[in-house]
């Protein structure tokens, strides 16, 4: 059997493909990356100077991550999609993913109570982030192949292996413990399962009943004193009564409220945040939207959320108009990834959800998150390019980065 190597499209062909790029996908992505660079610099410069560091340290790193992210978009946008579905690629990616999640439990670096980081010299990897893209690609292939055989994924024996792998990987993530990463990965799996084999009863039970039951269980656990001590437990306690713990575990959320209140409608101006000067921990990661709210106000935050909403809606639209179940599931998984991550971050900042340490897509500082999200955008761009080529062949115009296709 002839081995297939993963090779991108030659440079000349890749350059030719750029006339088919999706303008509505590319522009929001680039604007979000640029906004992220500015906000990371604004949120980190002051506190870094107080600590004796370089005010441009995080700026340089985030710029490098953004450039690498753009490289990932270009690479995956021009990679033949069949390479992502080969048995060898999926098998190796499964072994590598399992190895990373297992190793991080042993030698991983703990951050905010979660042992979820692998330090490789100057590079820090967060395996739970890469697991999101793995689940999207792996499950989309398994589900599409089951449908090609004329069976529903959940009704066939083909579901046993993928669901076992999913359970093992989710357990390893939960053992770190990374509750935010666990919830996002689980959401991706659930949405892809519902999109592939949707049943109204299961959908309503999972989407409505699951979060409701979980909320009341957590509330009863806190009221009964079941949670006591520990970093994760303190976050749940702060979520239930932040002002009652304002000098302790609730200080993060209380200061987040102060930042949002100070910002008002138009903000205090870029770089003029007070809460980033030692009051809010992780101002350039978990609470970067609090700083954005204080400096840019409701108007600025609405623009950021609007750009992200445009990106997510475009990804969903590309999935809806695709005639390939594999491509549709990739788009739905990617949109779920972005949507749930945004919901968890904003929910934590506003006190609607417990703080889980989830970053805001493209805006928060972080290399793993930027590379994974950019790779997902690149794959969706690849799908959109194929659709645009098909439209052109059928004589139907499309809107590309260069304008209307002829």
N, C-alpha and C positions, 0 to 999 in steps of 0.2 A: 504493500500500500504506500503510495507516494505521500511523503510528509509535506505538510503545508506550513510555511513560515509566515509570521505576521509581518507584512511589509506595507507601509503606507503607499498611497498613490504617488508616482513620480512627481517631482517638483513642478514640471511643466503642466502636467494634468491637474495638479493641486491648484496651481495658479489659475488655470482655466475654470476650475470649479467655483472660484470665488464669485463669478458672475451669477451663480445660482444660490449664493448664500442668502439666508433669511434675515432681512433687514429688521423685522420686528423681534427677532430673537437676539441678534447681535448687539443692537444699540442699547437696550436695557441692561444687558450683561456688562457691556463696557462702562456704562454710566455708573452702575452699582460698584464695579471694581474701583473706579476713580473716586467715588464717594467714600468707599471703604478706606482707601489710602489717606484721604484728607482727614477723616474722622479718627482713624487710628493715631495719626500724628497729633491731632488736637487733644485726644484723650490721654495720651501717654507722655507727651513732652514735659509737662509741668512736674508730674510726680517723679519722672526719671531724673530731672535736674535736682529735685529735693534729695533724691537718694544717691546723688553723685554720679549718675550715669549720663550717657549721651542723649540729648533731647531728640536726636534724629535716629536713634537705634531702631526703634520699632517702625519708623517711617521707611528706612532702608529695607528692613526685612519684609514688610508688607508689600512694598513695591516689587521686590524680587518674587514674592509669592504670586502677585498679580500677573507679572510677566510670564512666569512659568505656567500659570493658569491659562493665559492666552495661548501659550504653546500647546497645552493639552487640548484646548478647543480646536486649534488648527490641525493637530495630529489626528484626533478622533473623527473630525469632520471629513477627513480624506482617507480614512482607513476603510478598507472593504469590510462591510458588516459581517460577511461570512466567517472572517477570522475570529470574531467574538463568539461564534457558535460551534467551533470545532471541539471535538471531545477532548483533545489534548489540552487546549486552553482552559476549558472548564475544570478538568481534573487537576491541573497544576494550580489553578487559582484557588480551588477548594483546599488543597493541601497547604498552600502558602497561608491562606486565611486562617485555617485551623492552627497552624504553627505560630502565627503572630498573636492570636488571641490567647493561646496557651502560654507562650513565653512571657507575655506582658504580665501575667499573674505572678510569675516567679521573679523576674528581674525588672519589672516595670517601675517607672518613677511615679510616685503618688503626688497628685495635685488636687487640693480641696477634698481630700478624703477618698479619692478614686485612684486606684493604681492602674491607670490606663494609658501610660505614655512609655514608648520605647526610645531611649536616647542612643542615637547612632552618631557619636561625635557631635558636630554642630547641628545635626538634624534630629528633630523629635517627631516620631510618628505616633498617631493615635489609631490603632487597628480598628476600633469600633466605627470610625469614620469610613474607612475603606470597605468595611463590611456592608455598608449601605449600597454602594455601587455593585458589590459582588452579588447581593441578593437580587437586585434589579436585573442584572444580566443572566444570572443562573436560573432564577425562577421563570423569567420570560421565555427562555429557551425550553425548559422542561414543560411548561404549560402549553406552549405553541406546538411542540412535538406531539404531546398527548392529543391535542385537537386535530392535528393532521392525521392521526390514526383513527379518528372518528369517535373518540371517547372524551368525556369530561375529565379534567385533571384530578379532581377529588374523588371521582368514582373509579379510577384506574389504579393499578399497582404501581404506576410510574410516580405516584405522589408519595410513596413510602420513603424512598431515599431522600428526596429534597426536604421533606418535612422533618425527618430525623436530623439532617444536617442543620436545618434552621433551629430546631430545638437545642441542639448542642451549642451552636454559636451564640444563641440568645442567652443560654445559661452561663456561658463563659463571660459574656458582657455584663450580666447581672452580678457575677461574682467579683467584679473589679472593686466596688460596685459602681456601674455607670447607668443610673436609672434613666437619664435622658437619652443616651444612646440606645438602651434597650427599648424604650418606648417608640423611638423613631423607627428603628429597624422592624419592630413588631408591626407598626402602622403600615410600613411599606409592604410587608408580607400580606397583611389582612386586605389592603386595598387591591393588590394584584390578584389575590384569590377571589375577591368579590367581582373584580372586572372580568376574570376568566370564567368563573362558574357562579354567576350571581344568582342568589336565591333571596327573595324578599324577606323571608322570616329570619334567616341568618344575618342579613344586612342590617335590619332594624335592631336585632338583638345586640349585635356587636357595636354598631355606631352609637346607639342611644343608651342601651342598657349597661354596657361595659364601663364607660366613664362615670355614669351615675352611681353604680354600685361601688366603684373604687373610691369615689369621693366620700360617700357615707361611711365606708369602712375605715378610711383614714381619719375622718372626723371622730368617730367613736373610739378609735385607738388612742388618739391624742387626749380626748376627754377622760378616758379611763386610766391615763398615766402609763399606757403600755410603752410609749416612746419616752425614753429618758436617756440622756447622755448621747454621745456620738454625733458626728458632723451631720449625717443625713437626718437623724432624728430631730436635731435642732432646726434644720431647714423646714421640716413639717410643722414644728411648733411655732416658728416665726411666721409661717404662712397663715396659720389659724388665728394668731393674735400678735401682729407685728409691733404695735405700739405698747403692748403689755411687756414686750421684751426689747424695747427700743435701745437699751444700753448693752444688750447682749446679742442673741441670735437674730433679733429683728432689726438690727441697725442697718443692714444692707437694704432691706425693703423700705424702711423709713426714709433713708437718705435718697433712695430712688424716687420716692414720692416728693421729697423736697426739690430734687432736680427738675422733675416734670412740672411742679408748681412754679418754680422760678422761671422756667422757659416761657410759659404762657402761650400766646398765639404765634408771636414772631421771634421769640428767643432773645437771649441776652447778647448774641453775637458769637461768631466762630472764634473759639479760643478763650472765651470769657467764662467758662463754667467754673463754679465754686466747688461743687461736689466732687469733681475729679481730683482735687488737691488733697487726697488722703482720706476723704470721707467715704467714698465708694470704692470697695475693693474691686480689682479686675475692671477698671473703667474702660479698657480697650478691648475687652472680650465679652464677658457675660452681660455687663451693664452699659455697653456702648450706646444703646438706644436711649438710655436715661440721659447720657451726656449729649446725644444728638437732640433730644427733646429740650434740654436746658439751653443749648446754644442756638439751635435752629428753630425751636418752637414747634407748635402744632403744624404749621405750614410746611416746614422742612421735613418733619417726620412723615407727613402725609405724602409728600413727593417721593420719599424713599420707598414707602409702602406701595405707592402707586406704580413705581418702576418694577418692583418685585411682583406685584399683581399682574402687570402686563406680561412679564416673563413667564409666570406660571400659567396664565390663560393661554399664551401662545403655545406652550409645551402641550397643554391639554388639547388644543385645537389640532395640532399636528398629529397627536395620537388618534383623535376622532376621525380625521380624514384619511388615515392610513388604511390600506386594505390588507395589511399584514398584522395578524394577532401579535406576533413577536414584537414588532415595532410599536404597536399600540400599548402593549404592556410596559415596555421600556419608558414610554412617555408618561404613562400614568404613575409608574413608580417614581420617576424623577420629579413629577409635579407634587406627589405626596411627600417626598423627601424635603423639598423646599417649603411646602406649605406647613407641615407639622413642625419643622425646625423653627420657622418663623413664629408659629402659634405658641410654642413652648417658651421661646425667648421673650416675646412680648408679654405673654401671660405671666412669666416670672417677674418681669420689670413692673407690671401693673398690679401684682399681687393677686391675680386671678388663678394662678397655679403656683405650686411650690417651686422654689428656685432649683433647677436641675443642672445648671452649668452648661446649658446648650447655647451655642453661639448663634448670632444673627447671620443669615446667608450673605456672603460677599462683603459684609460691612465689618464684622468682628475680626480681630487679629487672629491669625492661625493658618499655618501652611497646609495641614492635612485637610481641613475643611475646604479651603480654596481649591486645592488640586482635585479633590473628589467632585465637588460641585462643578468645576470647570470641565472635567472629563465627561460628566453627565450631560452638560450643555453641548459639548462637542459631539456626542453620540446623537443627541436629538437634532443637532444641526445637520449631521450626516443624513438622518432620515428625511429632514425637510429638503435637503439638496436633491435626494432621489425623487421626492414628490414633485419638485419644481421641474426637474428634467422630464418626468413623465408628462406633466402638464404641457410643456413646450412641444413635446413630440406629438401630442394630441391637438396642437394648434391653439391651446388655451394660454393666455398671458398670465404672468404672475408678477408679484412685486418683489424685487431682489434688492441687494445693496446698491445696485447701479440704476434702479428705477424699474420701469415696466419692461418685462421681457417681450421680445419681438419674435 
